[in-house]
Amino acid sequence: MAAKNYLNVPYAEKDAAKALGARWDPAKKKWYAPDSSALGEFSQWLEDAAGAKKSTKPSAAKKTLQGVVTKAVDKNFVAYSGELPPWS
C-alpha cells in the first residue's frame, strides 16, 4: 500500500478537499490525498513528514508590515484614530 499524503484541512474547507478527492482517515482523524499523482490539487493543505503545514508562500510573506504608512486615494478620506468617531 502506498503511503498516504496527509493534509492539514481546516473544518471550513473540508467540503472543498472532499470535492477534489481527499479521503478521511478515521484512525488518524485527518484528511489525505489518495493519489500522489494529483498532489498539486491539494498543495494548500499539504503537510511535511513532521506533520507541519508546508508553506506555499515565499518566506518574505511572513514578514509583518509594521510601520508601513499608506496614503488614501480618495481626497475626502478621513483616517480614524480610534478615539472619537469621525461622524461626531
KEMIZA-494622 format. One record per atom (N, C-alpha, C): residue in three letters; atom name; x, y, z. Coordinates in Angstrom, 3 decimals. Each point is the difference from the previous one (the first is absolute). Layout:
! KEMIZA-494622
("ALA" "CA" (X Y Z)),
...
//
This chain:
! KEMIZA-494622
("MET" "N" (0.847 -1.189 0.000)),
("MET" "CA" (-0.847 1.189 0.000)),
("MET" "C" (0.885 1.242 0.000)),
("ALA" "N" (-0.344 0.988 -0.794)),
("ALA" "CA" (0.761 1.240 -0.082)),
("ALA" "C" (-0.216 0.840 1.249)),
("ALA" "N" (1.007 0.802 0.335)),
("ALA" "CA" (-0.107 0.882 1.158)),
("ALA" "C" (-1.059 1.064 -0.271)),
("LYS" "N" (-0.743 0.318 1.039)),
("LYS" "CA" (-1.035 1.027 -0.136)),
("LYS" "C" (0.636 1.373 0.138)),
("ASN" "N" (-0.448 0.914 -0.812)),
("ASN" "CA" (0.465 1.384 0.065)),
("ASN" "C" (-1.023 0.776 0.807)),
("TYR" "N" (0.299 0.183 1.291)),
("TYR" "CA" (-0.955 0.652 0.890)),
("TYR" "C" (-0.077 1.491 -0.276)),
("LEU" "N" (-1.191 0.525 0.209)),
("LEU" "CA" (-0.295 1.399 -0.285)),
("LEU" "C" (-0.416 0.710 1.282)),
("ASN" "N" (0.306 1.273 0.078)),
("ASN" "CA" (-0.402 0.834 1.123)),
("ASN" "C" (-1.197 0.827 -0.475)),
("VAL" "N" (-1.184 -0.598 0.068)),
("VAL" "CA" (-1.211 0.623 -0.526)),
("VAL" "C" (-0.830 0.561 1.150)),
("PRO" "N" (-0.195 1.325 0.044)),
("PRO" "CA" (-0.889 0.566 1.014)),
("PRO" "C" (-1.429 -0.487 -0.225)),
("TYR" "N" (-0.772 -0.072 1.073)),
("TYR" "CA" (-1.366 -0.513 -0.088)),
("TYR" "C" (-0.820 0.768 -1.038)),
("ALA" "N" (0.192 1.296 -0.074)),
("ALA" "CA" (-0.772 0.822 -0.938)),
("ALA" "C" (0.298 -0.335 -1.458)),
("GLU" "N" (1.144 -0.656 -0.257)),
("GLU" "CA" (0.399 -0.311 -1.371)),
("GLU" "C" (-0.118 -1.485 -0.333)),
("LYS" "N" (-0.609 -0.783 0.893)),
("LYS" "CA" (-0.070 -1.448 -0.192)),
("LYS" "C" (-0.790 -0.384 -1.245)),
("ASP" "N" (-1.058 0.732 -0.300)),
("ASP" "CA" (-0.801 -0.323 -1.180)),
("ASP" "C" (0.784 0.239 -1.292)),
("ALA" "N" (0.832 1.041 -0.002)),
("ALA" "CA" (0.817 0.275 -1.188)),
("ALA" "C" (1.032 -1.105 -0.199)),
("ALA" "N" (0.615 -0.441 1.086)),
("ALA" "CA" (0.987 -1.077 -0.103)),
("ALA" "C" (-0.662 -1.298 -0.444)),
("LYS" "N" (-1.176 -0.277 0.540)),
("LYS" "CA" (-0.723 -1.221 -0.366)),
("LYS" "C" (-0.397 0.030 -1.477)),
("ALA" "N" (-0.390 1.177 -0.481)),
("ALA" "CA" (-0.390 0.126 -1.405)),
("ALA" "C" (1.178 -0.277 -0.935)),
("LEU" "N" (1.211 0.283 0.470)),
("LEU" "CA" (1.189 -0.274 -0.810)),
("LEU" "C" (0.441 -1.455 0.082)),
("GLY" "N" (-0.627 -0.773 0.901)),
("GLY" "CA" (0.319 -1.411 0.102)),
("GLY" "C" (0.704 -0.408 1.276)),
("ALA" "N" (0.152 0.926 0.949)),
("ALA" "CA" (0.647 -0.342 1.269)),
("ALA" "C" (-0.865 -1.007 0.752)),
("ARG" "N" (0.665 -0.831 0.791)),
("ARG" "CA" (-0.703 -1.009 0.788)),
("ARG" "C" (0.288 0.227 1.473)),
("TRP" "N" (-0.894 -0.451 0.870)),
("TRP" "CA" (0.130 0.143 1.446)),
("TRP" "C" (0.587 -1.275 0.598)),
("ASP" "N" (1.012 0.139 0.824)),
("ASP" "CA" (0.588 -1.129 0.719)),
("ASP" "C" (-0.523 0.074 1.435)),
("PRO" "N" (-0.966 -0.861 0.357)),
("PRO" "CA" (-0.597 0.088 1.340)),
("PRO" "C" (0.979 -0.351 1.121)),
("ALA" "N" (1.001 -0.812 -0.276)),
("ALA" "CA" (0.969 -0.373 1.031)),
("ALA" "C" (0.863 1.197 0.402)),
("LYS" "N" (0.442 0.779 -0.991)),
("LYS" "CA" (0.844 1.168 0.267)),
("LYS" "C" (-0.811 1.285 0.112)),
("LYS" "N" (-1.273 -0.081 -0.389)),
("LYS" "CA" (-0.884 1.173 -0.006)),
("LYS" "C" (0.605 1.120 -0.839)),
("LYS" "N" (0.412 -0.370 -1.212)),
("LYS" "CA" (0.596 0.944 -0.947)),
("LYS" "C" (-0.446 -0.333 -1.411)),
("TRP" "N" (-0.004 1.009 -0.838)),
("TRP" "CA" (-0.255 -0.196 -1.419)),
("TRP" "C" (1.306 -0.384 -0.674)),
("TYR" "N" (-0.091 -0.764 -1.081)),
("TYR" "CA" (1.184 -0.366 -0.775)),
("TYR" "C" (-0.339 -0.022 -1.479)),
("ALA" "N" (1.044 0.174 -0.814)),
("ALA" "CA" (-0.139 -0.073 -1.450)),
("ALA" "C" (0.236 -1.450 -0.402)),
("PRO" "N" (-0.988 -0.655 -0.606)),
("PRO" "CA" (0.132 -1.414 -0.316)),
("PRO" "C" (0.967 -0.289 -1.143)),
("ASP" "N" (0.207 0.955 -0.883)),
("ASP" "CA" (0.837 -0.226 -1.181)),
("ASP" "C" (1.128 1.018 -0.013)),
("SER" "N" (1.232 -0.469 0.065)),
("SER" "CA" (1.139 0.919 0.046)),
("SER" "C" (0.200 0.747 -1.312)),
("SER" "N" (-0.602 -0.456 -1.091)),
("SER" "CA" (0.153 0.694 -1.273)),
("SER" "C" (-0.820 1.281 -0.063)),
("ALA" "N" (-0.965 0.156 0.912)),
("ALA" "CA" (-0.866 1.179 -0.004)),
("ALA" "C" (0.294 0.918 1.189)),
("LEU" "N" (1.218 -0.025 0.527)),
("LEU" "CA" (0.325 0.811 1.169)),
("LEU" "C" (-0.069 1.492 -0.267)),
("GLY" "N" (0.178 0.414 -1.236)),
("GLY" "CA" (-0.060 1.426 -0.332)),
("GLY" "C" (-1.331 0.616 0.362)),
("GLU" "N" (-1.060 -0.770 -0.098)),
("GLU" "CA" (-1.333 0.509 0.335)),
("GLU" "C" (-0.147 0.256 1.499)),
("PHE" "N" (0.829 -0.674 0.803)),
("PHE" "CA" (-0.094 0.092 1.448)),
("PHE" "C" (1.132 0.828 0.607)),
("SER" "N" (0.732 0.756 -0.806)),
("SER" "CA" (1.198 0.689 0.470)),
("SER" "C" (-0.264 0.940 1.170)),
("GLN" "N" (-1.172 0.591 0.074)),
("GLN" "CA" (-0.275 0.930 1.102)),
("GLN" "C" (-0.144 -0.707 1.337)),
("TRP" "N" (-0.190 -1.313 -0.007)),
("TRP" "CA" (-0.207 -0.748 1.239)),
("TRP" "C" (1.110 -1.016 0.296)),
("LEU" "N" (1.027 -0.079 -0.819)),
("LEU" "CA" (1.035 -1.012 0.174)),
("LEU" "C" (0.768 0.183 1.301)),
("GLU" "N" (0.406 -1.113 0.598)),
("GLU" "CA" (0.820 0.001 1.199)),
("GLU" "C" (1.339 -0.637 -0.328)),
("ASP" "N" (1.030 0.370 0.744)),
("ASP" "CA" (1.284 -0.678 -0.172)),
("ASP" "C" (0.028 -1.254 0.864)),
("ALA" "N" (1.101 -0.707 0.019)),
("ALA" "CA" (0.092 -1.269 0.730)),
("ALA" "C" (-0.197 0.174 1.500)),
("ALA" "N" (0.328 1.169 0.540)),
("ALA" "CA" (-0.147 0.249 1.434)),
("ALA" "C" (-1.433 0.385 0.365)),
("GLY" "N" (-0.851 0.198 -0.995)),
("GLY" "CA" (-1.387 0.356 0.266)),
("GLY" "C" (-0.269 1.486 -0.030)),
("ALA" "N" (1.039 0.799 -0.263)),
("ALA" "CA" (-0.195 1.443 -0.081)),
("ALA" "C" (-0.468 0.365 -1.401)),
("LYS" "N" (-0.799 1.032 -0.085)),
("LYS" "CA" (-0.515 0.424 -1.292)),
("LYS" "C" (1.136 0.566 -0.839)),
("LYS" "N" (0.073 -0.447 -1.255)),
("LYS" "CA" (1.021 0.509 -0.900)),
("LYS" "C" (-0.392 1.398 -0.438)),
("SER" "N" (0.966 0.873 -0.051)),
("SER" "CA" (-0.247 1.366 -0.430)),
("SER" "C" (0.024 0.052 -1.522)),
("THR" "N" (-1.049 0.564 -0.581)),
("THR" "CA" (-0.035 0.156 -1.448)),
("THR" "C" (0.318 1.438 -0.384)),
("LYS" "N" (0.211 0.860 1.010)),
("LYS" "CA" (0.309 1.398 -0.252)),
("LYS" "C" (1.482 0.239 0.262)),
("PRO" "N" (0.560 0.990 -0.646)),
("PRO" "CA" (1.394 0.313 0.281)),
("PRO" "C" (0.176 0.463 1.441)),
("SER" "N" (1.184 -0.200 0.544)),
("SER" "CA" (0.241 0.360 1.398)),
("SER" "C" (-0.161 1.492 0.240)),
("ALA" "N" (0.159 0.815 -1.009)),
("ALA" "CA" (-0.164 1.439 0.161)),
("ALA" "C" (-1.442 0.355 0.366)),
("ALA" "N" (-0.937 -0.869 -0.345)),
("ALA" "CA" (-1.400 0.272 0.296)),
("ALA" "C" (-0.288 -0.080 1.492)),
("LYS" "N" (0.888 -0.628 0.762)),
("LYS" "CA" (-0.205 -0.120 1.434)),
("LYS" "C" (0.375 1.265 0.750)),
("LYS" "N" (0.702 0.913 -0.642)),
("LYS" "CA" (0.400 1.226 0.661)),
("LYS" "C" (-1.221 0.885 0.229)),
("THR" "N" (-0.003 0.686 1.102)),
("THR" "CA" (-1.122 0.884 0.306)),
("THR" "C" (0.221 1.359 -0.637)),
("LEU" "N" (-1.045 0.751 -0.111)),
("LEU" "CA" (0.056 1.314 -0.614)),
("LEU" "C" (-0.100 1.095 1.056)),
("GLN" "N" (0.625 -0.175 1.124)),
("GLN" "CA" (-0.034 1.016 1.040)),
("GLN" "C" (0.769 1.222 -0.452)),
("GLY" "N" (-0.561 1.157 0.249)),
("GLY" "CA" (0.659 1.236 -0.373)),
("GLY" "C" (-0.251 0.424 -1.433)),
("VAL" "N" (-0.786 -0.755 -0.743)),
("VAL" "CA" (-0.291 0.352 -1.382)),
("VAL" "C" (-1.160 0.982 -0.022)),
("VAL" "N" (0.160 1.087 -0.722)),
("VAL" "CA" (-1.038 1.015 -0.106)),
("VAL" "C" (-0.523 -0.009 -1.426)),
("THR" "N" (-1.305 -0.074 -0.124)),
("THR" "CA" (-0.620 0.088 -1.328)),
("THR" "C" (-0.785 1.287 -0.087)),
("LYS" "N" (-0.122 0.507 -1.181)),
("LYS" "CA" (-0.744 1.245 -0.211)),
("LYS" "C" (-1.281 -0.310 -0.741)),
("ALA" "N" (-1.063 0.683 0.394)),
("ALA" "CA" (-1.305 -0.208 -0.614)),
("ALA" "C" (-0.032 0.630 -1.385)),
("VAL" "N" (-0.698 -0.659 -0.905)),
("VAL" "CA" (-0.165 0.515 -1.347)),
("VAL" "C" (-1.119 1.034 -0.025)),
("ASP" "N" (-1.003 -0.189 0.834)),
("ASP" "CA" (-1.146 0.896 0.072)),
("ASP" "C" (0.381 1.257 0.778)),
("LYS" "N" (-0.166 1.181 -0.607)),
("LYS" "CA" (0.381 1.248 0.681)),
("LYS" "C" (-0.919 0.319 1.173)),
("ASN" "N" (-1.192 -0.617 0.077)),
("ASN" "CA" (-0.928 0.246 1.097)),
("ASN" "C" (0.153 -1.007 1.139)),
("PHE" "N" (0.970 -0.876 -0.086)),
("PHE" "CA" (0.215 -1.021 1.013)),
("PHE" "C" (0.489 0.622 1.300)),
("VAL" "N" (-0.607 -0.420 1.109)),
("VAL" "CA" (0.421 0.453 1.320)),
("VAL" "C" (0.441 -1.241 0.778)),
("ALA" "N" (1.242 -0.028 0.421)),
("ALA" "CA" (0.515 -1.146 0.740)),
("ALA" "C" (-0.615 -0.032 1.390)),
("TYR" "N" (-0.347 -1.177 0.458)),
("TYR" "CA" (-0.597 -0.177 1.326)),
("TYR" "C" (1.097 -0.359 0.979)),
("SER" "N" (0.154 0.834 1.010)),
("SER" "CA" (1.067 -0.235 0.994)),
("SER" "C" (-0.399 -0.986 1.067)),
("GLY" "N" (-1.273 -0.298 0.130)),
("GLY" "CA" (-0.471 -0.949 1.000)),
("GLY" "C" (-0.505 0.663 1.261)),
("GLU" "N" (0.142 1.315 0.115)),
("GLU" "CA" (-0.433 0.681 1.215)),
("GLU" "C" (-1.463 0.442 -0.102)),
("LEU" "N" (-0.277 0.956 -0.832)),
("LEU" "CA" (-1.360 0.480 -0.188)),
("LEU" "C" (-0.458 -0.317 -1.408)),
("PRO" "N" (-1.239 -0.420 -0.153)),
("PRO" "CA" (-0.490 -0.273 -1.356)),
("PRO" "C" (0.042 1.280 -0.841)),
("PRO" "N" (0.371 -0.104 -1.263)),
("PRO" "CA" (0.119 1.200 -0.856)),
("PRO" "C" (-1.347 0.648 -0.304)),
("TRP" "N" (-1.105 -0.682 0.275)),
("TRP" "CA" (-1.312 0.578 -0.299)),
("TRP" "C" (-0.582 0.779 1.162)),
("SER" "N" (0.693 0.080 1.136)),
("SER" "CA" (-0.504 0.749 1.149)),
("SER" "C" (0.240 1.467 -0.154)),
//
